[in-house]
């Protein structure tokens, strides 16, 4: 898994107010990463709860305490299109 590309893509998802495409992200990055590379990255593996935990676990271990809880939701908030 390419953590750097995953971070770029997820940051783009979080910060965008419109539809997200690999071409759009490539344009945003001024072509430094091709849309083909982004598409290939997204389609090469299926990500599930195991992969999510592998990414989150190091951070969780840094901030865990006896009285803390971790809550995950699976709801999706639609973005308002203007």
N, C-alpha and C positions, 0 to 999 in steps of 0.2 A: 504494500500500500504506500502510495506517495503522499506522505503527511503534508508536505508543502502545498501540493496541488489541492489536497482535500481542504486545507485551511483557506486557500484562496477561493475555492468554490463555495464553501460554507459561509465565508464572510460576504461573498457576493449575494448569496441567497438571503442572508439576514438584512443586509443594508439596501437591497433594491426595492423599489416601489412598483416595479412592473414585471412582466414575464422575463424569465431567465433562460438564456440559450448559451450553448457553447460558443457560438459565433459572437454573441454579444460580449461574453467575458473575454474572448480573445481580442476583440476590438478595444475593450476597456484597458487591456494590458498592452495596447499598441502593437499587437502581433507578436509579442515576445514569447507567448505560448500559443500554439496553433489551436484552432477549434477542433481539428482532428485528434490532437493529443488529449484534449479535455474530454471529447466524446469517447475515445478509447478508454481513458481512465475510468469514466463512469460506467462503461458497459463491460469492463473486464472481470468484475467480481460482483457477487451479490452480498450486500452488507446487511447484517442482522444484529441481534442483541449481543452476540459474542464479540463482534468487532467493535461495537459501541463501547462495551465494557473495557476492552483492551485499550481503547483510546482514553477513556475517562478514568480508569483505575489509578494511574499515577497521580493525577490531580486530587482524586478523592482521598488517597492515602496521605497526601500532604496536609489536607485540611480536616481530616476526620477527628472526631472527639466522642467521648462516651455518650453525650447527650445530643448528637446530631442525627439527622435523618436525610435520606436521599429519595426524592420523589420524581418519578418519570411520568409524563402524560403522553398520550398518543393523539391528542387533538391537533387539528391543523387550523390555523387562523388564516383566512383568505386575505390577500392583499387587496386594498381598494384601488381600482384603476381609475385614473383621472382622465 
